[in-house]
């Protein structure tokens, strides 16, 4: 919930009128019930009640989702359009690379335009390129010359038909591959001879994987034999050799336990031999020991060696150990290099030699089981011969292992009739696998040949006859004939090369640029083609550059984008308003109860019956309204009411609202501090240069004493802010220095607001953004009432002649068609009595009908704060005898408010002249300003002073001067370098009804991307302030000045701006103004009621209150 209070009800009416209509329906405006505020309250309540009853929360939720999606879509489109506009403007000064334009074309847009224009006569014969044209032409200039040569060689018919169609030789199956397939098939058939066996067919059926597996195993087995010098074919082995015995036993799985003993003891012998080879070469003599004693002695010797390795020389104690006693007989009879072994190494050598002798004996015994020849010699020789046999045995084992794997593979594949249990069966499997491979190769070759023949293009009457020979040779499986036929096709293909190339080049040309292709095909013998085709690459690049230029210039594109952007922004504004309204209404409906609805209606009814609230019945109605407000408060999204009503109607509960927005806070006194209690967030809107709370009296000392007593804990500077003349804005802005200052001014004509801006805001002047045409009213008018004089004193001071002159002028204005529909206000700069006099005269001479039609209102500056009118008439009131100088800050506040209420025109009626006023007087400042205001704009230079070739002030570039001259030659009034809101507009064309800003995109001061974008954002601000812009680009102007400015003349006509319609006196006064602001000071005697008489009579507070009401 939000509440927006203000000291004066009239300011809130103005505030509510400025709220968008869709949101306004959710606000309840409560005026001062003493002055017909109940009517507005009733209308607000009825509007909110109708709105809440016409829609459900579900409908609102659905609408909100739709608005959110619309907002997202519109914001995205808005961003895209703004980016397109910025990019369009940047294009004028961006250095465009060759890759973005065309080969040979680069630089700034104006340079590209000049280059394209200069080469137009040479290359405009080339038709416009299609939208998807590539960087290079479809055929090069060299290819185009080749096409011309083919036409010259074969005549025109080369472009229209070909004698025969001929496939490219490389598109046909290669002769080498065809011959390979034919040979494979023939070889398979020749080798296979008679019909293959059932087993071979089965293997072929199982596929290439089985055949490769079997043949791979066969090859592996045979390689194992060959590596050891054995014949690969075991059927050639002698039946008496042990190898044949081992192979047959392995294939039949016989006596494998005996053979395993040989393998195990051989492996042990290899280990012992390797250990011996790792020892130093020594001569070892071993004694003969019985086979029963040797293992024990050898073990004891090994233990003794381990002891020596650990402990070194044996001690006496060790010599008594059993292992020493048992090994001693052996060691004493051994010799290592001729001596008894003593060290651990020597003992270990003896042990290894003993183990070797034992291995040789045991292995000899195992081999004897197979009746092999006995190995002769010492143990080392015997062992060496037996280990050589072991190597051959390992090869035989590898063979038999492969044989078993082959057998398992055949069984698993379901191949019947094949066994691998003998060398003869081994050979049979080998032959069967080979035949199976041939069968499979034949099948594959046959299928591939059939596929190859099927891939050949079918010959027809339009094909070369050589193609039929290819088919015939392929069908006959004749590799030689097929090769001859392919060679013949290749010759035919070359024979048709010229025709084919001409056809392809023309097809490429027609595909890439159909119009050019058709033109050439229609007249290929035209001699102009020779020169044109020689320049085809350059002509193509020129067309690309021309297309880029046309796209960058985009005549009419920027207005289209601006129009579309304006439409999108208007839609976005409407969507945001509706979204905010629906969200607020949804929030309202979700929290609004039936009791709150009833209370809201009861509140409106009670307030309408309360009247001024002074009678007993009126007070009863006010009590009922306060009671209803307790429940009704939460039913309204936003309350807009005077501060007086806030105090009287709302209970002082903390955070009763979400936000408090205080309007015209400079008029709110210290009583407004209670507003800080009502919400956690407070927005204070005000101006310390406008009217402060009204106070008069002589009780400052008593009030200050009370402040010192009640705020004793505050510092002096803090207590000083709580005085009778303090206002809420001043108090809070001093405590919260982060103030958001709004300097853009949209209400008044620049000449009107300029006085307030320079007089009261010298360090932060206001920026006038009001748009207007040359037919506007004169912003400032001064009427000197020579016969004026004053009667009365102080607030009863009146100037009847001045009042009568003012009303007489008012009567003229409402009769003038130029003021039809305009609202008029009258502000008295001194004396409530003068205001009442004017009201009486207006009621008598103007009448209520005209007063209502022009919304005429009379009042003081304080009463007009927050209000505005199209025309304001100021009454100075004082004469020369009552003109005490006004130099105080409070005087300045009143004059600032009074002089900033007029939108279009401000009149000043004065009975004194400037020389009758002090130069320090605010009246003198206002009067002299209005009589001779400072110039706002530079006067346009004379036409004779501006040339298109020599830059002159105030122009930024020769381009601006050229455009200026063209506009002036047409008779329009145009002003260069028009400054507004911190932006300088290149040219402004002024007419009777409007002004048009003309921007010349080519200024050397706005060529960086950042400058262009900043300039664009400032322009968007001015467009929102109702400025109309039209832009012309230097590249367009360079290309065709008349065409570039043609849209400008149409735009000016559409806006109602015509040649010779505006006068320039408004821009440059005939005499320079020497006006300067006057200094103001804060005086303790500066009261809110001017004391300009010498009469000592004092008015009571009741008198003053009566005057004001």
N, C-alpha and C positions, 0 to 999 in steps of 0.2 A: 504493500500500500504506500501511496505517496500523498503528501499534503503540500500545497503550494500557497503559502500565505503572503500577503502584502499589506502595507499600511493603508493603501487606498484601494477601494473597490474598482475604480475606473481602470487602474493599471492591470487588474486581473482580467477585466473584460477584453482588453487589448491582447493580453497574454493568451487567453483562451481562443481568440479569433485566429491567432497565428499557429495554433496546434492543428496538425492535419485532421481533416474531417473524420477519418476513420478512427483516430484516437480520441478526438474531441467527444465522441459519443460516450466514451467511458469515463469522462470527467464530470463531476458534479460541481457546477459553479454556484457559489452562494454569495450573492451581493450583500450590500448593507441593507438589512430588512427595513431600516428607517427610510430608505430611498428606493422603494420598489424592487428590492433585491429578491423578494419572494417569488416573483414571476419567473426569473431566470432559474431559480432553484427548482421550481415545479417542472419547468421544461426539461432540465437536466435529469431529474429523477424519472420522469416519464420516458425519456429517451433510453436511459439505462435499463429500466424495467422492460420496455419493449424489446430491447436488444437481447437481454438475458432470457426472455421467454420465447424467442424466435429460433433458438438453436440449442442442440444438446451437446454434452461434453464429447460424445463419440464423434459427432459431426465436426466439432472444433478440432479434435485430435487429428482426424483425417485431413481437414483443411490445412492444419499446421504442417503436417508431413508434406503435403503437396506444395505449400509455400516454401518450405525449406529446400525441397528439390528444385523448385523454380528459381529460388535465390542462388543456389549453387550453380545451376546451369547458366543463369544470366551473368553471374560474376565471372564465370569462366569465359563466356563469350565477350564480356566487357574487356577482360584482360587481353584476349586475343585481338580484339579490334584496336585497342590502344597500342598494342605492340605493333600491329600492322601499320598504324598511322606513324608511329615513331620510325619504323624501318623505312617507310616511304619517304620521310623527310631526310633521314640520314643518307639515303641513296644519292642525294645531290652532292655530298662532299666526301663520301667514302671513296677511297682509292680502290676501284674495282680491279681485281686481278684478271689476267688473261683467261684463267681457268673458269671464271664466272661469266665471261662475256663471249669471246670467240678468239681463235688464233689470230694474233696480230692486233688485237683491240684491247686496251686496258687504260686505266687512269680514272679521272673524275668524270662524272656523267656529262658535263658540258664539253669536255675534250672528246669524249666518245661521240657525242652528237655532232660535233663539228667534223670529225673524221668520216662518220657515216654519210653526212650530208655532202661532203666533198667528193665522195666516190660513188654517189648514186648514179650518175650518168653512165659509168662504166659497167655497173653490175646489176642495174635494175631489170635487165632482161631475164634474170633468174626469177622464177615464180616464188611466191611466199612459201616458206618451209612449213611442214606439218608440225604439230605441237610436240611430237615425240622425236623430232629430228636429232640425230647424233651430232657430235662435234665435227666429224668428217663426212664428206658426201658419200653416197652409196657406191660410187665408183670414183676412182682418182682421175686426175687429169690425164695421166698416162694411159689408164684403161679406156677413158673416153676417146683418146686418139687411136687406140687399138680398135675400138668399135668402128670408128670412121674408116680405118683401113680395111676392115673386113667388109664393110658395105661397098667400098670402092673396088674390092677384089671380086666379090660375088654378086654384087648388084642388090637391088632393093629386096628381092625375095629372101635374102638371108635373114631378114628380120621377121618374116612372116611364117616360114615353115622350114622343116628339115626333110631331106630325102628319106632317111631311114632313122629309126630309133635304135640306138646301140647302147647296151649297158657298159659301164666302165669295166675294163678287164679286172681291176682289183676287186670289183664287187662279185665276181664269179669265183667258185672254188679253185684254189691254186692247183696247177698241174702236178706239182711235186706231192701234194697231199693226196691227190687222186691216185697217182702212181703208187704211193706208199700203201694205200688201202687195197688196191688191186693186187699188189705183190703179197701183202699179208694174207689175203684170201687165198691166192694161188698156192702160197707156201703151205698154209694150213691144210689145204686139200691134198697137195702132193705128199706131204710128210705123213699125214694120217693114213694114206693108202686105203686099205680096206676099212670097213666100218669099225669105229672105235669100240672098245669093250664097254660092258655095262658100267663097270667101275669108273672108267674115264668119263662116260656121259654123266654119271651121277656127280662126280667131282665138278664137272663143268656146270651142271645145274646148280650146284651149291655156290658157285660164284668164284670170283677172282681171289677173294680173301682166303678161302680154304686152300686153293692151289698155291698161292704165294706162301702160306704157312708151311705146307708140306714140303715144297721145294726148298724153302729157306732152311728147314730142319735137315733135309738131306744134304744140302750144301755145307751146313755147319759141321755135320758129322764127318763128311769126307775131308773137309779142311783140317779137322783135328788129327786125322790119320796122316795126311800129307805133311803137316807141320813136324811130325816125328819121323818122317822118312818112310812111312808105310804106304803101300799102294792104296789108292782111293777105292778100288774095286776089291772087296774082300773075297770075291769068288776066285781071284787069282792067287790067293795065299796058299802056301803049302799046308797040307793037313797035318804034318808032323810038328809044325811050329807051335810053341805054347801060345802065341798071339791068337792063332786060329781057335785054339781051345778056349782061351779067355773070351773071345768075341762070341763064339757059339754059346758058351755058358751064360754070358751076359744077356744075349738076345732071347735065350730060352729060360732064363732065370734059374740056372742050375748051379750047385756047389758054391753059392754066393757066400756061405759062412766061411769056407776055406779061403776064398779070394778076399774076404773081408779081413781075415787074419793077416794075409800078406800086406794088405793096404795099411792096417794098423801098425804092424811091426816096421813097415817101411817108413811110415810117418815118424815113428819113434827114432829110427835110425837116422833120418834126416835131421832131427833135432839134435841128436848127440854129435853127428858130424859137424853141424854148424857151430856147436859149442867148441869143438876141438879146433875148428878153423879160426875161431876167435881168440885162441891162446897163442902165446909166443911159440915159435918153432923150436922144439927140443927133441933130444933123442931119449927115448924111454925104453927101458928093459923091464919086462914083467916076468915074474916067475910063474911056473905052471902050478895052478892050484886046482884042487878038486872042485867039481861043479857044485857040490853041496856046501863047501866051505867058502867059496868065493863070494857069494852074495853077502854073507855075514861080515867077512873081512872088508868088503867094499863099503858096506854101510858104516862100519866102525871107522874106516879111513875118512869117509865123508864127514863124520861127526868130529873127528880129530882135526880135519881141515877147518871146520867151522870154529872150533875152539881156538886154533892158532890165529884165525882171522880176527877174532875178538880180543884175545888176551896176549898175543905175541908168543914168545918162547914159553914152553910148558914148565911149570913149577914141579917140584918133587911130588907135591900133592896130586897134581894132574897126571903124573906118570903112573900113579897108582889107580887111576880110573879104569873101569872095565873097558871102555871103548879104546883106550890106549893099549891095554894089554892084548885085546883081540886083534887090533890092527898092527901091532908091532911085528909079528912074524912076516906079514905081507910086506910091510914097508922096509924091513931090514934086507929083504931079498930083491927089492926094486932099486933101479938106478935111473936117475934123471940127469942126463948129461954126465953120466959116469959116477954120480955120488948118491948116497942115500938121501931121499927127500926129507928136508927139515922145515921148510917154510910152508905157509898155507897154500901158496901158489903151486909149489912143487907137489904137495900132497894132492891138491885139486887136479893137477895134470895127470897124476897116476890114476885117480878115480875115474876121470873121463876116458882114459885109454882102456881101463877095465870095462867100463860100460860099452865102449865101442866094440871090444872083443865079444862081449855078451850079445850085443845086437847082431853082429855078423853071424854068430852061431845060431841064434834063434831064427833069423830071417832065412838062413840056409836050410834050416829044417822045414820051414813053411813052404819054400819053393820045391823041396823034394817031394811034397805031396802031389805035385803035378808032373813028376818025372822029368823035370828039366835038368839039363847038364849042371853038374856041381861046380861051383865057383872055386878056383884054386888061388893059393897065395896066402900072404899074411892077412890078418883081420881087416886091415884098411883096404887091401886090394879086393878082398871078397866083398866087403861092404860096398865098394864103389861099383863093382859089376852088378850086384843085386839092385842097387838104387837106379842104375841105368835101365834095368828091366822094369822097375816101378814107373819110370817116366813113360815107357811104351804102354804099360798097363793103364795109366791115366788116359792116354789117347784112346785106347780101346774102350775104356769106361765112358768117355764122352760120346763115342760112336753109339754104344749100346743105349745110353741115356736118350740120345736123339731118336734112336729107333723106337724106343718105348713111347716117346712123345708123338712120333708119327702115327704109331698104332692107336694111341688114345684119340688123336685128332680125327682119324678116319672113322673110328667107332662112334665118336660123338656126332660126326656129320652124317652118320647112317650110310656110309659107303661099305657095301658088302662085297665079299669075294677077295679081299686083300688081307694078307697076314704079313707080319714083319718078324719072323722067327728064325730066319736063316739068311745068309748072304744072297742066295738066289731070290728069295722073296723080296729082299731089299732092292735088288735090281728091277724086279717086276714093278714094285711101287714107283721107282724112279721113272720107268718107261710109261706107266699109266699116268703119272702126274704130268709128264711132258705132253702126252697125247691130249690130256684134259685141257692143258693150256692152249694147244693148237685148236682144239674144238671151240674153246671160248674165244680165241682170237678170230677164228673164222666167223663166228656169230657176230662179234662186235664189228668186224670189217664189213660184213654184209649189211648190218643195220646202218652203219655210217655212210656206206655207199648209197643206200636207198635214200637216206636223209639228204645227202649231197645232191643226188639227182632231183629230189623233190624241191630243193631250194633254187634250182635253175629257173630263170624266168621263161615262161612259156612263149615260144616264138609265134609271131603273128605276121600278117601281111605288111605291117608297118615297120617290122624289125629288119635288121640286116640279115641276109641269108646265112651268114656265118654262125649265127646263133643256133640254127637248126642242126648244123654239123656238130656243135658242142653237145646237144641233146643225143644225137645218134651215137657219138663216141662214148658217152657216159653210159648209155643203155647197154652197149655191147661190152662194157668193161674193158675197153681198149685204151690203155694208157697212152700209147704212142699217138693214136688218132686224136685223143682228147687234147694232148699237148699241141698238136698241129691246129686243132680247131680254136683253142684259146689264142694262139698266135695270130690266127686269122681274124679273130674278134678284135684283138689289140690293133691290128692294122686298120680294120674298119673304124675303130674308135678314133684313131689318129686321123683317118681320112675325113671323118665328120667333125674334127676338132674346131675348124674355123666356124662352121655353121653353129656348132654347139656353144662356142665361146660368145659369138655374136648374140645368140638367143639369151644366154645367161646374163651378159652385160646389160642388155636391154631390159631384161626382167628385173635386175637389181636396180637399175635406174628408175623404172616405173614403180617399183615397190617403195623406194626411198623418196621419190618426188614424182608422183604420177603425172602431174601436169607437164613437167619437162619431158618425161618419157613419151607422152602422147604427142607433144609438139615435134620432137625429133623423129618419131616414127612416121608422122604425117609428111615431113619434108626432109628426109635424110640427105638429100643431095644439095641442100641449100649451102652455099659457100660460107655463110656466116657461122656455121657450126664449128668450123675449123678454129676460128679465133675464140669463140665462146668456150669450147671445150678445153682449150689451152689455159683458160683462166677459171676453170670450174672450181678448183680448191679455194681460190681467193674470193670468187663470187659467193660461194657457199658460206665462207667466214663472214662476208659482208652481210648476208641475209641473217645470220645468227646474231651479229652485232645489232642489226636493225631491229630484230625482234626483241633483243634485250633492251634497246633504247625505247621501243614502244611500250614495253612492260614497265620500265622504270618511270617513264613519263606518265603513263596511265592517265590520259586526259579524262577528267571527271571522276577518277577513282577516289581521290581524297574527299571531295564532297559526298560521294556515296558512302564512304566509310564514316564520315562525320555524321551524316544523317542516320545511318544505321546505329552508330554509337549513341546518338541522342535518343533514339527510340529505345534502345536497350537500357540506357540509364533511367529513362522515364518509367519503363516497365519495372526496373529494379527498385526504383523509389516506391512505386505503388505496391510492389510485392512486400517490401520491407515494412511499409506502413500497415498493410493488412496482416502481416505476420506478427508485428508487435501488438496490433489490436486484438488479434485472435488469441495470442498468448495471454495477454492481460485479461481478456474476457474468460478464458478457460480457467485461469487462476482464480478469477472472481467467482465463477460458477462452482468450482470445487470447494470453496470455503464459504459460500453464501448459503445460509440456512433460511428456512421459511420465516423464522422469527426475525431475522435480519431484514428480509424483504418487507415484512410488515412494519418493522421499525422505521425503515427508510421512507416508506410512504407516509407513515405517521409523522415523521420528522418534517417532511415537506409540507404536510397539511398544517401542522402546528405553527410552523414558521410563517405560512401565508396568512394565518389568522392573528398572529401576534402583533402585527402593525409595528408601531414604534416601541412597543413594550412598556409604555409608561402607565397605562391604565391597569386596574386590578385584573381585568380579564386578559389583557395583553401579557401581564406578568405570569398569569396562570398558563397561558399557551407557551411562553418561553420555558417555564419549568417542564412542561410536557415535552418540549423539543429537546431540552437537555437530557431528559430521561431516555427519549428515543434514540438520541445520538450514541448513547453508551452501547446499544446493540447495533445500530445502523452503521457505525463507523467502519467495521470490517467488511461491509457489503460493497464498498465503492473502491475501485482501483486507485482513483486520484480525486482528492478534494481540492478545490480552488476557492479560497475564502479569505476575506480580510482578517487581519490579525485580531481585530476586535471580536469577531465571531469565534475565532479559535479560543480566545480567552473565555468567552461566555458559554460556549457550547461543549467544549472538550474537557474531560477530566484530566488532570495533570498526571498521567501515568507514564512511567519511563518506557521508552521504545514502543510506544503505541503504534508508530508507523515505521515503515522500512526506510523511507527517505523523506527529508524535509527540504523543499526548495524555496528559499526566501527571495522573493522578487522585490526590486527597488529597496534593497536592504539599507541604503543610506538614509531612508526616511523612517526606518524602524528604530525606536529608541531602546533604552536599556530593558524595557519590558519585553522586548523580543528575545532576551536570553532564555526565557522559558521554552523557546522552540528547540533549543539544544537538548532539552530533556525528553523530547517526544520521539526521537529516532537516533539510531546509532550512526547514521550518515546524514550530513547536512551540507547542502549546496547553497552558498550565499552569493547572490547576484546583485551587484550594485556598482556605484561609482562615487568615489570620494569627492568628485568634482561637481556633484549634483546635490539637491536640497537635502539638508539634515533635519532632524526632528524639530518641530516648532516649540520654542520655549521663550517665555518672557517673565520677568519678575525680579525681585531683589532678594531671593532666598538662597543664593549660591553659598553663602557662608554657612547657613544652617545645614544645607544638604551636604556640603563638604565635611562638616563636623560629624554628621551621622556616618558618612562613608569611612572616615578615619576610625571611628569607634567600631563599626561592624567589620571592617576589613583591616584590622590592626596587623594581622599576619602578613599582609601584602607589602611589597616594597612601594616606595613613594611613586615610582613611575608606573607601577601596576594600578595603584589606587587612582592615579590621575585620569585614567581612562574612564572611570565611572563617575561622570559628571552629568548634569542635566542636559547638556547639549551633545553628549556622545550618541553615536548611532551604531547599530549592529555591524555594519560593514567596516567602519573605521576601527571598531574594537577588535573584531576577529582578524582583519587583515594585518593588524599590528602584532597579533599573537601567532598568526600563521602566514609568514611572509611569502610562501610559495603561491603567488596569485597568478591566475591565468588571465592575461590581459587581451581583450578583443579589440583590435585596431581597425578591422575592416568595417566600413560604414556603408550601408545599403539604402538608408532612408532618404537622406537629403541630397539635393543638388550640390555638386562640389563647392560652388560659391557660398552656399548657405553654411555648410558644416565647416568650411575652412576657417571662419572666425573662431568658433569654439576650439577647433583643432590647434590653431596657433596660439590662441589666448590662454587655454587651460591645459593643453597637453604638449608643451613645447619639446619635451624630451621623448615623447612617444606619440607623434602626430597620427591622427586618424587617416585612414586610406579610403577616400571616397570611391565607391564602385558603382554608383548610380548611373545607369545607361539612359541616354536621352537623345533626342533629335534637335534639329535647328528650329523646329516650330514650338519649342517649349516656351513656357512663360518666362519673362525676365525674372531671374531668381531673386533679385534684391530690388526693392523699391523704397524710397524715402519720401515722406510727405511732411513738409514744414508747415505747421499751423501758426501763421504769424500772429493771429488774433488770440492765441491760446493764453489762458491765465488760470491760476489755481484759487480755489476756495477751500476753507476748512483747514484742518491740521491733521498731521500724522495719518492714521488709517482712515480718517474721514476726509482726507484731502481729495478733491475732485477737480477735474479740468473739463468743464462742460463743452467749450468750443472744440477741444481736441476730440472729445467723445462724439460730438455731432459730426465733425469732419470724418471720423472713422466710420460711423454708421452710414454716412452718405456714400463713402467709397464702397462700403459693403453692399449697399443697394445697387451700385453700378456693377459690381462684380457678379452678383447673382443674375443680373440681366444680360451679361456678356456670354455669348455661346462658348467662348473659350473656357469658361469656368463651369460649364454644364457637367453635372455629375461629380464635381469636386467637393470635398469636405472642407469646412472653413472653421477656424478657431480664432478666438480673440484672447490675448494674454495681456494682462495689466502688469506693468513692471513696478507699480507702486500703488498701494491703497485698495483695500477691499471695497471702499465706498465707490471708487471709480468703476469697479467691476459691476456693482449693483446698478449704477447709473447706466452703464452700457447695456445691461440686460433689459432694463426698462425701455431704453430707446429702441433696442432691437425688437422687443415684443410689440412696440407701438408701430414702428416704421417698416419692419420686415415681415412680421407675422409668423404664426406658428407653422404654416404650410412650408414656406421657404426654409425656415429653421430646421425642420425635419428633413427636407429634401437635401440640404447641404450639411446636415448634422452639425449645425452651428452650436458652439459651446463657448462660454465666457468664463474666465477664471484667472487665478494667479499662477505663477510658475509652479508653486508647490502643488496646486490642484491639477496641473497639466503633466506633472511628472509621471512617466509611464504611458502617456497618451500621445497621439500624433494626429495631424491633419494635412491635407494637400496644401492648403494656404493658411498662413498664420498672419494675423494683424497684431502688431505690438503697439501698445500705448505707453509712451514714456511718462505721461501724466504731469511731470514737474515743469515749472516755468523757471525763469532766471532767478527769481527770489527764493525758490525752494530747491535749489540744486546743490545741496551739500555733496561733496565728492564721495562716490562709492568706491572704496578701495579694499574692503575686507573680503575675507575668504567666503563668508556666507553670502555676501552680495554676488560674488563670482558664481557660486553654486546656482543661485536663482537665475542669473542671466544666462548661464550655460544651458540650463533646462529650457528657458524660454526661447533661446535662439536655435535650438536643435529639434523643435517639434514640427517644423514645416518640411513637407516632402518636396514640393515644387516651387513655392514662392513664399517670401517673407517680406511683409510691409512694416515699416517703422514710422509711426506718427509721433512727431516731436514738436513741442512748442518752444524749444531752445535751439540755437545754432551751436556748431562746434566751438566757436570762439567764446561762447557764454559758459562753456563747461571747462573744468580743469582738465589739463592734459593727462592727469593721473586718474581721472574718473572713468569707470567702466562704461558709462553712457557715452563719453567722448570716444572711447575705443570702438564701440559698436556703431555709432553714428558715422564716424570717419571711414570705417571699413565699408559700410554699406554704400556710402557716397562714392567711394573710389576703391573698389576691392582690388587686391593684387591679381595680376594676370595668372591664369592657371595653365595656359598653353602658349607655346611659341607661335607667333603669327606665321602663316605660310609665306615663303619667299616669293618675290615677284617672278613672273614667268621669264622675264628677260635675264634674270640673274642665274638661271639654271641652264646648263648645257649638258648634252649627253656624253661629252668627251672629257670634261674637266671636273673633277670632284669639288664640291663646295659644301659648306656647312648649311644645315645640320645633318646632311645625309651621311649614311655609313658607306655607301658604295655607289658606283656609277650605275649599277643595275637599278637601284632605288630611284636615281635621278631620271633614268629613261622611263620607268613606269610612271613616275610623278608627271613627267612632261606629257605622256600619252593621256593621262587622266585630265590634266589641265586643258589640253588642246580640245578635249570634248566639252569643256565648259563646266566641269565639276569643281567644287571647292574641296580641296584636299590639303591636309595639314601633315607635314612630316614630323617624325620623332615625337609622337604623342605619348606622354608619360601617364601611366595609371597603375596604381597598386604595385609599384616597384618594377613594372615592366614597361619598356619603351616599344610602342607599336610603330612599325616602319612608316606607314601612311594611314591616315584616317580620312575617309570621304564623308563629308557632312551634308545632309539634306534637310528638307523640311520635317520629315517624319522619323528619321533614323540616322544612325551613323554606321559606317562599315569599316572595320579594321582590315587593312590590306597588308599582308606580310609578304616580303620579297625573299624567297628562299634562295639565297646566294650571297648573303652578307658574310664578309670575311671574319666577322666577330662571332659567328655561330656555326663553326664547322667541326668541332669535336663532338664525339658521341654524347659525352656528358652535357655539354652546352646545349645540344639540340634537345636532349631529353628534359633538361631543366626548363628550357624555353617552352617545350610542349606542356609541361605540368602547369606553368604559369598561365599559359593560354587556356588550359582547361578551367582554371579558377575564374578567368575573365568570362569564359563562356557561361559558367554558372551564374555570373553576375549580369547575364543577358547581353553580353557583347556578341556581335556577329562578325565572324572572320571569313576572309577569302584569301587564298594563297596563290601566288604565281611563282613558278620555278625558273631560275635563270636558264636552264637547259631548254625548257619549252619556249621561253621568250626568244632565245638565240635561234632556235629552229624555225619558229613561225610567230613573230610578234603579234600579228593581227589575230591569228587563231588562239594564241595563248590568252589574250585579253578579251576575247569574245564572251566567255562566260561571265566576266566582270560586269560588262554592260548589262547583261541579262539580270545579274544579281542586283545591281543598283536599281533597275526598273522594278524588279519584284519587291524591293524594300521601299519603294516610293521615293527614292532619291533621284532628283532630276538635275540636269545642268542649270547652273545659275540660280538655284533656289535659296541658298543659305548666305547669310551675311557674316562677315568675319569680325565685326566689332566685338562680338562676345568673346573672342579669343585673345584679342590684343587691345586693351583700352588705348584711347588716344593719348593719354598722358600717363606716365609711369606713376605707380602708387608708392607713397613713402610711409604707408601704415606700418605700425609696430605694436605689439601687445604691450599692455601696461602691467606694472608689477602690483601684486596684491599682498596684503599682510594680514596677520591674525591679530585683531585688537580685542582686548577684553571688553571694550564698550560696543563692539560690533554686535548689534542685536539682530534678531530675525525680523524686527519691524524697524524700518528706516526712521531715524530721527533727524528730519531735515528741516524742522521749523525752529524758530526761536521761542515759540510758546512753551512755557513751563508746565502747562496742564498735562497731567498724567492720565492715561486711560487704564481702567481696571481690566483684569483678566477676563471678566465676564463681558466687558464691552468688546474686547478683541474677539472673543469666542463667538459673540453674536454677529460681529461683522463677517467672520469667516463662514458662518453657517447660513 
